[in-house]
Amino acid sequence: MTAEVNRDAARRRNLMLRVASAAVLAPVVLVAGYFGGWSFFALCALAALGIFWEWSRLAGIADRVVLAPGIAALGAAFAFTGFGYATGAMGAVAAGAVLAGIAASLTSPTGRNWPVRGIWAVGGVIYAGAAFLGPALLRRDAEFGFAAFLFLALTVWATDTSAFAAGRAIGGPLLWPKVSPNKTWSGAFGGLAGGVAAGTLVAYADGLSRLAVVGVIALVLSALAQAGDLLESAIKRHFGAKDTSQLIPGHGGLMDRLDGFLVAAAAALLIGIVRQGTAAAAHGLLVW
């Protein structure tokens, strides 16, 4: 009985920390997103650098020779984006991933696990690069950039909040117990409903047409955000870690906080680029 009471108290403390952290961070992100430009790109780049560090430390590849090409790639992507060269930014991330993979393979301490080290290094640069490129390249669209960022952010945030609320209120069968022992099917469907509602509301407030199509996009991004959450949980479980760091009180690390967002952001960017190219990715995402 005492142990159960202690667990409940710990959950309440953790929830309070999560709420307090969100209350501080969310306005900063939204203000930076509203103004856009170099300040927003810098915020995205700092988040990406933190994610790359957490990934590398988690995977045991946080060596200088591996970190250097990844950091250089993210720095170059930041500069290319700021000066309006989206293709250059994506190319920098791709090149950094290859160089980091080669460096990790060549510096394998045992000589036996060099392919695995290389794969984790490549994945780390791409993962962190997605965290930067997704929101940054969407936001640089002069006409629809902020609307796209708001659509993406609120869809993912509403997904997280609704999934948590539905899972706690309804409970039921677990979604994937081997990877995440707390996520339920009811939470997953609640997250989808919340994400679609939030995304559609943003589109309606911005006066966009064809809300049904935008709602389907929100549904896809909501599902991918939850998949990103599960992916990060699987990675942590593989390495036997609970959190990627303790940077954000109540949330853990940047990977813990942005796992779903960066996957959804990468997908949103891809949709926009396929439809309207790199110069108007936000337009391609929202206008149908």
Backbone hydrogen bonds, N-H to C=O, Kabsch-Sander energy under -0.5 kcal/mol:
donor,donor_aa,acceptor,acceptor_aa,energy
5,V,1,M,-2.2
6,N,2,T,-2.4
7,R,3,A,-2.2
8,D,4,E,-2.3
9,A,5,V,-2.4
10,A,6,N,-2.4
11,R,7,R,-2.4
12,R,8,D,-2.3
13,R,9,A,-2.4
14,N,10,A,-2.5
15,L,11,R,-2.5
16,M,12,R,-2.3
17,L,13,R,-2.2
18,R,14,N,-2.3
19,V,15,L,-2.5
20,A,16,M,-2.5
21,S,17,L,-2.7
22,A,18,R,-2.5
23,A,19,V,-2.3
24,V,20,A,-1.2
25,L,21,S,-2.9
26,A,22,A,-2.5
28,V,24,V,-0.9
29,V,25,L,-2.4
30,L,26,A,-2.7
31,V,27,P,-2.6
32,A,28,V,-2.3
33,G,29,V,-2.6
34,Y,30,L,-2.2
35,F,31,V,-2.1
36,G,32,A,-2.4
39,S,36,G,-0.5
40,F,36,G,-0.9
41,F,37,G,-2.4
42,A,38,W,-2.7
43,L,39,S,-1.9
44,C,40,F,-2.4
45,A,41,F,-2.5
46,L,42,A,-2.6
47,A,43,L,-2.1
48,A,44,C,-2.3
49,L,45,A,-2.6
50,G,46,L,-2.3
51,I,47,A,-2.3
52,F,48,A,-2.5
53,W,49,L,-2.2
54,E,50,G,-2.4
55,W,51,I,-2.8
56,S,52,F,-2.5
57,R,53,W,-2.6
58,L,54,E,-2.5
59,A,55,W,-2.5
60,G,56,S,-0.6
60,G,57,R,-0.6
61,I,56,S,-2.7
62,A,56,S,-0.6
63,D,61,I,-2.2
66,V,63,D,-0.9
67,L,63,D,-3.2
68,A,64,R,-2.6
70,G,66,V,-1.0
71,I,67,L,-3.0
72,A,68,A,-2.7
73,A,69,P,-2.1
74,L,70,G,-2.2
75,G,71,I,-2.4
76,A,72,A,-2.5
77,A,73,A,-2.5
78,F,74,L,-2.1
79,A,75,G,-2.1
80,F,76,A,-3.0
81,T,77,A,-2.4
82,G,78,F,-2.3
83,F,79,A,-2.0
84,G,81,T,-1.3
85,Y,80,F,-3.5
86,A,84,G,-0.8
89,A,85,Y,-1.8
90,M,86,A,-2.2
91,G,87,T,-2.4
92,A,88,G,-2.3
93,V,89,A,-1.7
94,A,90,M,-2.1
95,A,91,G,-2.7
96,G,92,A,-2.5
97,A,93,V,-2.2
98,V,94,A,-1.9
99,L,95,A,-2.5
100,A,96,G,-2.6
101,G,97,A,-2.2
102,I,98,V,-2.3
103,A,99,L,-2.6
104,A,100,A,-2.7
105,S,101,G,-2.0
106,L,102,I,-2.6
107,T,103,A,-1.4
108,S,105,S,-1.2
117,R,113,N,-2.4
118,G,114,W,-2.2
119,I,115,P,-2.3
120,W,116,V,-2.4
121,A,117,R,-2.1
122,V,118,G,-2.5
123,G,119,I,-2.7
124,G,120,W,-2.1
125,V,121,A,-1.9
126,I,122,V,-2.2
127,Y,123,G,-2.8
128,A,124,G,-2.6
129,G,125,V,-2.7
130,A,126,I,-2.4
131,A,127,Y,-1.4
132,F,128,A,-1.2
133,L,129,G,-3.5
134,G,130,A,-1.9
136,A,132,F,-2.1
137,L,133,L,-2.5
138,L,134,G,-1.4
139,R,135,P,-2.3
140,R,136,A,-1.3
141,D,138,L,-1.3
142,A,140,R,-0.6
145,G,141,D,-1.9
148,A,144,F,-2.7
149,F,145,G,-2.3
150,L,146,F,-2.9
151,F,147,A,-2.6
152,L,148,A,-2.6
153,A,149,F,-3.1
154,L,150,L,-2.6
155,T,151,F,-1.7
156,V,152,L,-2.2
157,W,153,A,-2.9
158,A,154,L,-2.5
159,T,155,T,-1.7
160,D,156,V,-2.4
161,T,157,W,-2.6
162,S,158,A,-2.8
163,A,159,T,-2.4
164,F,160,D,-2.1
165,A,161,T,-2.5
166,A,162,S,-2.9
167,G,163,A,-2.3
168,R,164,F,-2.2
169,A,165,A,-2.5
170,I,166,A,-2.9
171,G,166,A,-0.9
171,G,167,G,-0.8
175,L,183,K,-2.9
176,W,180,S,-0.6
176,W,183,K,-0.5
179,V,176,W,-1.7
180,S,176,W,-2.9
183,K,180,S,-0.6
185,W,173,P,-2.2
188,A,184,T,-2.0
189,F,185,W,-2.5
190,G,186,S,-2.3
191,G,187,G,-2.6
192,L,188,A,-2.0
193,A,189,F,-2.2
194,G,190,G,-2.4
195,G,191,G,-2.6
196,V,192,L,-2.4
197,A,193,A,-2.2
198,A,194,G,-2.4
199,G,195,G,-2.6
200,T,196,V,-2.5
201,L,197,A,-2.0
202,V,198,A,-2.2
203,A,199,G,-2.2
204,Y,200,T,-2.6
205,A,201,L,-2.6
206,D,202,V,-1.6
207,G,204,Y,-1.5
208,L,203,A,-2.5
213,V,210,R,-0.6
214,V,210,R,-1.8
215,G,211,L,-2.7
216,V,212,A,-1.6
217,I,213,V,-2.0
218,A,214,V,-2.5
219,L,215,G,-2.1
220,V,216,V,-2.4
221,L,217,I,-2.7
222,S,218,A,-2.6
223,A,219,L,-2.4
224,L,220,V,-2.5
225,A,221,L,-2.3
226,Q,222,S,-1.9
227,A,223,A,-2.0
228,G,224,L,-2.6
229,D,225,A,-1.8
230,L,226,Q,-2.0
231,L,227,A,-2.5
232,E,228,G,-2.3
233,S,229,D,-2.0
234,A,230,L,-2.4
235,I,231,L,-2.1
236,K,232,E,-2.4
237,R,233,S,-2.5
238,H,234,A,-2.1
239,F,235,I,-1.6
240,G,236,K,-0.6
240,G,237,R,-0.7
241,A,236,K,-2.8
248,I,252,G,-3.4
251,H,248,I,-2.0
252,G,248,I,-2.4
253,G,251,H,-0.5
257,R,253,G,-1.6
258,L,254,L,-3.0
259,D,255,M,-1.0
262,L,258,L,-2.6
263,V,259,D,-1.1
264,A,260,G,-2.3
265,A,261,F,-2.9
266,A,262,L,-2.1
267,A,263,V,-2.0
268,A,264,A,-2.7
269,L,265,A,-2.4
270,L,266,A,-2.2
271,I,267,A,-2.4
272,G,268,A,-2.3
273,I,269,L,-2.8
274,V,270,L,-2.5
275,R,271,I,-1.6
276,Q,272,G,-2.8
277,G,273,I,-2.0
280,A,277,G,-0.8
281,A,278,T,-0.7
284,G,280,A,-2.0
285,L,281,A,-1.7
286,L,282,A,-2.0
287,V,283,H,-2.5
288,W,286,L,-0.7
